[in-house]
Amino acid sequence: MDTLSNLLFLCLLLPLVVAFVAPLFSPKRATYLSFLAFILPFFAIIYSVFKVAPFEIPLTTFSPPIGEFYLHFDFISYAFGLTICIVSAMIALFALPYMKHRFEEMGREVESEFRKYIFLYDLYAASMLWLVFSGNFVLLYVFLEITLITAFLLIYTYGYGNRKWVGMLYLIWCAVAGVLTLAGIVLVAFENDTLALNVLMAGGKVSTLAWAFIFAGMIIELPVLGPHIWLPWAHAEAPTPVSALLSPLTVGLAGYVLLRTALIDYSFIETYRIPILAYAIFSSIYGGFSVFKQTDFKRLLAYSTVSQMGYILVALCLGPFGLIGLVIQYMSHAFGKSILFSSAGGIIAVHHGLRDINKMGGLHDSIPAISNAAVLGFLNLGGMLTVGMLGEFFILRGVVETFGVTKSSLGIILAVIFMFILSVWYGFYTIRKVFYGKPRSTKRLEISRYLYVPLYIIGIVSVLLLFPPLSTVLIQGLNLISGLGLGGLGVGGVGVGGVGGVVP
C-alpha cells in the first residue's frame, strides 16, 4: 500500500480503536477523542476525493463462494463515508451535555454511564463507516448487523418511554430484515461463486429471487410504507444522539445496499420499475401527510424520514441519473435530519422534556440559535440552497431521461414534483408551529454551545457541497455510475460512457 492508502486505512481503523479506548477517559476527553476519530477520516476522504482515483485495499481471501475481503474507495463510498464522518463527529460533541442531562434524568451516575454510552456510540458509528467501504457482501453484512445490535442496546438502555419494548420492536423488525437480506446474499454467492463486489460488478448476476430477498429486507430497514411501523417508535423514543444517527445515517444505508446490488445487476429494477416507483411515490406522499398529524416533535421528524426514504426508492428506479440522485439525497437527508433531531434534543434539554408541539410556538425568541439551525435542517429536506437541490435535480432528470416528457409520463413527473413540494410544505409548517407564533416566553435562555454549534457546522457542509469545487468533484465522481451496465451519460459536459466500473 502507498502512503495515502495507509493513511485512509488508519483513519478507518481509528474509530474502531477509539470505541475501546474512549471509555477509559472522562466524559469530556472521551467526547473529544470520539470527535477526532470521525473528523480525521472526514478530512482524509475530502483529500482523497481531489487527489486519487478509486482504489482497493485487500484484507484477506476466503475460498469460494465468499471470495476476497477488501476495502473499496470509490466516489460512492466517499460520499456515504464523508457524510457518516461529519455527522458522527458533530453529534458526538452535541451528546456531551445532552447525555449528561439524560443520565441525571434517569437517576444514574454520569461517569460510569457515559463510559458505556460512548463505547456503544463509537462502535455504532464506526460500523456504519466500515459498511460503506466494505468490498464484500459478507463483510458488509457483518457491519450491518453490528449497527443493528449497537443501536438496539442504545435504545434499550437510554431511550425514553417504554424503551425496552421499543428496543425489542426495533430489534425484531431489523432482525427479520437481516435474515431476508442474508438469504438474498447466499443466493448471490452460489449464483456467482463469489461475494466480492469488484468481481460481481465486472459481470455478476443477481437472480430475481435473490433480488426479491434483498429488496424485501432493505425496504424494512429503509423503511417505506408498511414496514415503517417500527420507525416512529424507535426514532421518537431513542435518546436524541441515537435518533440523530439512526434516522439520518442508518436507515439510508439500506439505500446503499440496494444501490450496490443495482450496480451489479439492474434487471430486477428495470422489470419491476413501475410498481416499485408507484409504491415509492405513494409511500413518500403518505409519510409527508402523516407529518401534519403528529403532536410529538420527534415522531413528526420520524414520519418525515418515511417521506424522505421514498425519495431513495424513487431514485433507485430512474437509471444513472436517479442513482446519482440517490447518493446525493442520502447526504442531504443525513445533514438535514441530524440537525433537526438535534434541534429537538436541544428543546428537550432546555425546556425540561418538552416534545409536544402544541405546547411550543415562539421558541425562536428564547432559543434562536436552535431555531435557526432547524431552518437549515428543513432547507436540506426541502432541497433549497443546500446539496439537496442537486439530489432533487438528478432525481427529476432521471424521471425525464427514463420516461421522457409525454402525455403518458406527465403524471409521474407531476407526482415527483408534488413529492418535493410536500417536503417544503411540512418543513415550513413545522418551523411556524414550533419556532414562531405567540412565544411561550420572551426570555432568552442560556444554552450550551455544544447543543447548537455542531449543527451549524453540519449545515455549512451541506451548503458548501452545493458549490464548486466540492459539487463538481462529487458529480463527476458519481458520474462513473453510468459505466456499470446502465448506459453512458454526461453531466456538466463530462462524459464517462464506457467506463468499465467504479472500482478499477
TAQUI-V871427 format. One record per residue. N is the residue number from 0. RES is the residue in one letter. PHI is phi in radians with two decimals (* if undefined). PSI is psi in whole degrees, -180 to 180 (999 if undefined). NEAR is the number of other C-alpha atoms within 8 Angstrom. Layout:
BEGIN
n/res/phi/psi/near
N/RES/PHI/PSI/NEAR
N/RES/PHI/PSI/NEAR
END
This chain:
BEGIN
n/res/phi/psi/near
0/M/*/141/6
1/D/-1.41/-178/5
2/T/-1.07/-45/6
3/L/-1.16/-40/8
4/S/-1.06/-44/9
5/N/-1.06/-42/9
6/L/-1.08/-47/9
7/L/-1.14/-40/11
8/F/-1.10/-44/9
9/L/-1.13/-37/8
10/C/-1.17/-34/12
11/L/-1.27/-34/12
12/L/-1.25/-30/8
13/L/-0.95/-49/9
14/P/-1.07/-35/14
15/L/-1.15/-41/12
16/V/-1.15/-45/8
17/V/-1.11/-31/12
18/A/-0.98/-34/15
19/F/-1.61/-21/8
20/V/-1.58/-40/8
21/A/-0.96/-38/15
22/P/-1.09/-12/13
23/L/-1.39/-9/7
24/F/-1.95/171/10
25/S/-1.13/160/8
26/P/-0.92/-44/10
27/K/-1.16/-46/8
28/R/-1.19/-37/9
29/A/-1.09/-39/13
30/T/-1.10/-45/13
31/Y/-1.14/-38/9
32/L/-1.08/-44/10
33/S/-1.11/-41/16
34/F/-1.02/-49/13
35/L/-1.12/-35/9
36/A/-1.09/-25/13
37/F/-1.88/-28/13
38/I/-1.32/-32/11
39/L/-1.14/-46/9
40/P/-1.05/-34/13
41/F/-1.02/-49/12
42/F/-1.23/-33/8
43/A/-1.13/-39/11
44/I/-1.16/-45/12
45/I/-1.00/-45/9
46/Y/-1.08/-43/8
47/S/-1.13/-38/9
48/V/-1.00/-38/11
49/F/-1.51/-23/7
50/K/-1.87/-28/6
51/V/-2.31/156/6
52/A/-1.40/164/6
53/P/-0.96/143/11
54/F/-2.65/175/9
55/E/-2.21/153/9
56/I/-2.14/107/10
57/P/-1.20/144/8
58/L/-1.95/-60/8
59/T/-2.84/170/7
60/T/-2.27/137/7
61/F/-1.99/159/8
62/S/-1.17/157/6
63/P/-1.00/147/7
64/P/-1.71/21/10
65/I/-1.47/-55/12
66/G/1.51/-161/13
67/E/-1.35/138/12
68/F/-1.67/127/14
69/Y/-2.68/166/12
70/L/-1.81/130/11
71/H/-1.92/136/13
72/F/-2.06/91/11
73/D/-2.18/-179/11
74/F/-1.26/-23/12
75/I/-1.21/-49/9
76/S/-1.09/-40/11
77/Y/-1.04/-46/11
78/A/-1.10/-48/12
79/F/-1.17/-41/12
80/G/-1.15/-45/13
81/L/-1.18/-31/12
82/T/-1.15/-47/11
83/I/-1.06/-41/12
84/C/-1.15/-50/13
85/I/-1.20/-39/12
86/V/-1.17/-46/13
87/S/-1.11/-39/12
88/A/-1.12/-46/14
89/M/-1.25/-39/13
90/I/-1.22/-28/14
91/A/-1.05/-42/12
92/L/-1.19/-46/12
93/F/-0.98/-36/14
94/A/-1.24/-19/11
95/L/-1.01/-58/12
96/P/-1.28/-32/10
97/Y/-1.15/-48/12
98/M/-1.25/-31/9
99/K/-1.04/-44/10
100/H/-1.06/-41/9
101/R/-1.17/-43/9
102/F/-1.11/-42/12
103/E/-1.12/-40/10
104/E/-1.08/-35/7
105/M/-1.49/-5/6
106/G/1.29/31/6
107/R/-1.93/158/8
108/E/-1.30/125/8
109/V/-1.12/-49/9
110/E/-1.03/-51/8
111/S/-1.19/-39/7
112/E/-1.21/-35/10
113/F/-1.15/-34/12
114/R/-1.06/-45/13
115/K/-1.14/-45/9
116/Y/-1.08/-48/9
117/I/-1.18/-32/14
118/F/-1.09/-50/12
119/L/-1.14/-41/13
120/Y/-1.06/-51/12
121/D/-1.12/-41/13
122/L/-1.15/-39/13
123/Y/-1.06/-52/12
124/A/-1.18/-40/12
125/A/-1.12/-37/11
126/S/-1.14/-36/13
127/M/-1.15/-39/14
128/L/-1.12/-45/12
129/W/-1.18/-32/11
130/L/-1.00/-46/12
131/V/-1.36/-12/11
132/F/-1.82/2/11
133/S/-1.30/130/13
134/G/-1.75/15/13
135/N/-2.48/140/13
136/F/-1.05/-32/11
137/V/-1.17/-48/8
138/L/-1.08/-43/11
139/L/-1.03/-44/13
140/Y/-1.16/-39/10
141/V/-1.03/-47/8
142/F/-1.25/-30/12
143/L/-1.08/-41/11
144/E/-1.23/-34/9
145/I/-1.13/-40/10
146/T/-1.07/-40/14
147/L/-1.08/-49/10
148/I/-1.18/-44/9
149/T/-1.19/-40/12
150/A/-1.11/-41/12
151/F/-1.02/-47/12
152/L/-1.12/-37/10
153/L/-1.17/-41/15
154/I/-1.19/-47/17
155/Y/-1.08/-36/13
156/T/-1.57/-39/8
157/Y/-2.14/7/10
158/G/-1.28/-179/13
159/Y/-1.81/171/8
160/G/1.00/-138/5
161/N/-1.48/68/8
162/R/-1.10/-33/14
163/K/-1.21/-41/10
164/W/-1.14/-43/8
165/V/-1.12/-42/13
166/G/-1.05/-43/13
167/M/-1.17/-38/10
168/L/-1.03/-47/9
169/Y/-1.08/-45/12
170/L/-1.08/-45/11
171/I/-1.14/-49/8
172/W/-1.06/-45/10
173/C/-1.30/-27/11
174/A/-1.17/-41/8
175/V/-1.06/-45/9
176/A/-1.03/-42/13
177/G/-1.13/-41/10
178/V/-1.13/-44/9
179/L/-1.08/-44/12
180/T/-1.12/-42/14
181/L/-1.08/-40/10
182/A/-1.04/-42/11
183/G/-1.13/-41/14
184/I/-1.12/-41/12
185/V/-1.06/-43/8
186/L/-1.10/-42/9
187/V/-1.05/-40/15
188/A/-1.06/-47/12
189/F/-1.36/-21/9
190/E/-1.36/-27/9
191/N/-2.11/-9/11
192/D/1.14/19/11
193/T/-2.86/158/13
194/L/-2.16/11/17
195/A/-1.28/126/13
196/L/-1.14/-35/10
197/N/-1.12/-38/9
198/V/-1.25/-43/10
199/L/-1.10/-41/13
200/M/-1.27/-16/12
201/A/-1.45/-4/9
202/G/2.75/18/7
203/G/-1.33/166/10
204/K/-2.22/147/10
205/V/-2.15/114/11
206/S/-1.15/164/9
207/T/-1.04/-41/7
208/L/-1.16/-45/7
209/A/-1.08/-44/13
210/W/-1.05/-43/12
211/A/-1.08/-41/9
212/F/-1.13/-48/12
213/I/-1.11/-43/15
214/F/-1.09/-45/10
215/A/-1.09/-43/11
216/G/-1.11/-41/14
217/M/-1.36/-27/15
218/I/-1.32/-17/11
219/I/-1.30/-43/13
220/E/-1.22/-32/10
221/L/-1.03/-46/13
222/P/-1.76/163/13
223/V/-2.00/-176/15
224/L/-0.90/132/9
225/G/1.86/-78/5
226/P/-1.21/-3/9
227/H/-1.24/-5/12
228/I/-0.87/-42/7
229/W/-1.26/-26/10
230/L/-1.15/-50/10
231/P/-1.04/-35/11
232/W/-1.17/-49/10
233/A/-1.15/-44/13
234/H/-1.20/-37/13
235/A/-1.29/-38/10
236/E/-1.69/-10/13
237/A/-1.18/150/14
238/P/-1.03/144/11
239/T/-0.97/-41/10
240/P/-1.04/-30/13
241/V/-1.31/-43/12
242/S/-0.99/-36/15
243/A/-1.32/-6/15
244/L/-1.91/-40/14
245/L/-1.09/-52/11
246/S/-1.28/-48/15
247/P/-1.22/-38/15
248/L/-1.91/-53/13
249/T/-1.18/-50/11
250/V/-1.09/-36/12
251/G/-1.20/-17/13
252/L/-1.15/-21/9
253/A/-1.08/-38/12
254/G/-1.10/-36/13
255/Y/-1.11/-45/10
256/V/-1.10/-43/9
257/L/-1.11/-39/12
258/L/-1.10/-48/10
259/R/-1.08/-38/8
260/T/-1.17/-41/11
261/A/-1.11/-34/9
262/L/-1.26/-18/11
263/I/-1.43/-49/15
264/D/-2.67/112/11
265/Y/-1.60/0/10
266/S/-1.09/-36/6
267/F/-1.08/-45/10
268/I/-1.15/-41/11
269/E/-1.09/-40/8
270/T/-1.20/-42/6
271/Y/-1.92/26/8
272/R/-0.99/-49/9
273/I/-1.13/-51/6
274/P/-1.11/-37/7
275/I/-1.14/-43/12
276/L/-1.11/-44/11
277/A/-1.09/-43/8
278/Y/-1.07/-43/8
279/A/-1.15/-44/13
280/I/-1.14/-45/14
281/F/-1.09/-41/8
282/S/-1.09/-44/13
283/S/-1.11/-44/16
284/I/-1.19/-39/11
285/Y/-1.04/-48/10
286/G/-1.07/-39/14
287/G/-1.12/-46/15
288/F/-1.22/-29/10
289/S/-1.14/-25/10
290/V/-0.97/-41/12
291/F/-1.20/-16/8
292/K/-1.56/-9/7
293/Q/-1.52/144/9
294/T/-1.93/-22/10
295/D/-1.51/126/9
296/F/-1.03/-43/11
297/K/-1.23/-35/11
298/R/-1.18/-36/13
299/L/-1.01/-47/14
300/L/-1.15/-33/12
301/A/-1.11/-43/13
302/Y/-1.20/-29/13
303/S/-1.18/-27/12
304/T/-1.15/-42/11
305/V/-0.98/-44/16
306/S/-1.09/-46/16
307/Q/-1.22/-33/11
308/M/-1.22/-23/13
309/G/-1.05/-36/13
310/Y/-0.98/-44/13
311/I/-1.04/-45/13
312/L/-1.23/-37/12
313/V/-1.05/-49/14
314/A/-1.04/-36/14
315/L/-1.03/-28/13
316/C/-1.51/-2/12
317/L/-1.98/31/14
318/G/1.15/-160/11
319/P/-0.99/-45/13
320/F/-1.11/-41/12
321/G/-1.10/-39/18
322/L/-1.19/-35/13
323/I/-1.10/-44/15
324/G/-1.06/-35/15
325/L/-1.04/-48/15
326/V/-1.10/-46/13
327/I/-1.20/-36/13
328/Q/-1.12/-37/13
329/Y/-1.01/-46/12
330/M/-1.10/-49/13
331/S/-1.08/-45/16
332/H/-1.10/-41/13
333/A/-1.09/-45/13
334/F/-1.11/-49/16
335/G/-1.13/-46/16
336/K/-1.31/-30/15
337/S/-1.14/-38/17
338/I/-1.12/-44/16
339/L/-1.23/-43/13
340/F/-1.13/-36/14
341/S/-1.20/-35/15
342/S/-1.08/-43/14
343/A/-1.07/-40/12
344/G/-1.14/-37/11
345/G/-1.08/-41/12
346/I/-1.12/-43/13
347/I/-1.05/-44/11
348/A/-1.21/-41/10
349/V/-1.41/-37/9
350/H/-1.83/27/7
351/H/0.98/55/7
352/G/1.53/10/8
353/L/-1.16/124/9
354/R/-2.36/-18/11
355/D/-1.34/114/9
356/I/-1.21/-19/11
357/N/-1.22/-18/7
358/K/-1.76/4/6
359/M/-1.65/-145/13
360/G/1.69/129/15
361/G/1.24/18/14
362/L/-1.20/-16/15
363/H/-1.03/-33/13
364/D/-1.18/-33/12
365/S/-1.68/-30/11
366/I/-2.37/65/11
367/P/-1.07/-31/9
368/A/-1.11/-41/8
369/I/-1.29/-39/13
370/S/-1.03/-47/12
371/N/-1.16/-36/9
372/A/-1.10/-41/15
373/A/-1.07/-36/12
374/V/-1.06/-43/9
375/L/-1.03/-40/12
376/G/-1.08/-47/15
377/F/-1.23/-28/13
378/L/-1.09/-37/14
379/N/-1.13/-46/17
380/L/-1.14/-36/16
381/G/-1.47/-5/12
382/G/1.21/40/16
383/M/-2.09/123/9
384/L/1.03/21/10
385/T/-2.40/180/14
386/V/-1.05/-19/16
387/G/-1.03/-27/18
388/M/-1.05/-42/11
389/L/-1.15/-41/11
390/G/-1.04/-47/16
391/E/-1.17/-37/12
392/F/-1.05/-48/9
393/F/-1.23/-34/12
394/I/-1.13/-46/16
395/L/-1.16/-39/12
396/R/-1.16/-34/10
397/G/-1.07/-39/14
398/V/-1.07/-47/13
399/V/-1.15/-43/10
400/E/-1.18/-34/9
401/T/-1.39/-42/8
402/F/-1.95/-12/8
403/G/1.32/180/8
404/V/-1.97/92/7
405/T/-2.36/174/7
406/K/-1.07/-38/6
407/S/-1.26/-27/5
408/S/-1.64/-8/10
409/L/-1.06/-37/9
410/G/-1.08/-41/8
411/I/-1.16/-45/8
412/I/-1.05/-46/11
413/L/-1.17/-36/8
414/A/-1.12/-42/9
415/V/-1.18/-41/10
416/I/-1.09/-42/9
417/F/-1.10/-37/8
418/M/-1.01/-42/11
419/F/-1.18/-44/11
420/I/-1.08/-38/9
421/L/-1.06/-37/11
422/S/-1.12/-41/13
423/V/-1.13/-42/13
424/W/-1.05/-54/8
425/Y/-1.24/-23/12
426/G/-1.15/-51/12
427/F/-1.18/-34/9
428/Y/-1.04/-47/8
429/T/-1.19/-43/8
430/I/-1.01/-47/11
431/R/-1.13/-42/10
432/K/-1.18/-39/12
433/V/-1.60/-45/11
434/F/-1.85/-15/13
435/Y/-2.17/-173/12
436/G/1.52/-162/8
437/K/-1.17/122/6
438/P/-1.28/145/12
439/R/-1.22/-34/8
440/S/-2.74/142/8
441/T/-1.61/-3/7
442/K/-1.35/126/6
443/R/-1.35/128/7
444/L/-1.61/146/7
445/E/-1.43/126/4
446/I/-2.29/151/7
447/S/-1.12/140/7
448/R/-1.11/-26/6
449/Y/-1.07/-24/11
450/L/-1.45/-11/16
451/Y/-2.39/-32/14
452/V/-1.03/-45/8
453/P/-1.01/-31/12
454/L/-1.20/-38/13
455/Y/-1.20/-34/10
456/I/-1.13/-44/9
457/I/-1.04/-44/13
458/G/-1.08/-41/14
459/I/-1.10/-43/8
460/V/-1.04/-42/8
461/S/-1.12/-30/13
462/V/-1.37/-44/11
463/L/-1.04/-34/12
464/L/-1.23/-11/11
465/L/-1.39/-20/14
466/F/-2.03/154/9
467/P/-1.08/152/9
468/P/-1.50/-12/6
469/L/-1.11/-45/10
470/S/-1.14/-38/11
471/T/-1.09/-48/9
472/V/-1.13/-42/11
473/L/-1.05/-49/10
474/I/-1.20/-43/10
475/Q/-1.10/-39/10
476/G/-1.16/-47/9
477/L/-1.18/-22/10
478/N/-1.06/-20/13
479/L/-1.09/-19/12
480/I/-0.92/-36/13
481/S/-1.11/-17/15
482/G/-1.52/2/15
483/L/-1.76/51/14
484/G/1.38/11/6
485/L/-1.89/6/10
486/G/1.66/151/10
487/G/-1.39/154/10
488/L/-2.67/164/10
489/G/-2.24/137/10
490/V/-2.15/127/9
491/G/1.02/34/4
492/G/1.45/3/5
493/V/-1.81/104/7
494/G/-1.63/135/8
495/V/-2.32/24/12
496/G/-1.03/140/10
497/G/1.61/-4/8
498/V/-1.12/135/10
499/G/-1.30/-18/8
500/G/2.89/163/11
501/V/-1.22/-43/12
502/V/-1.70/118/10
503/P/-1.19/999/7
END
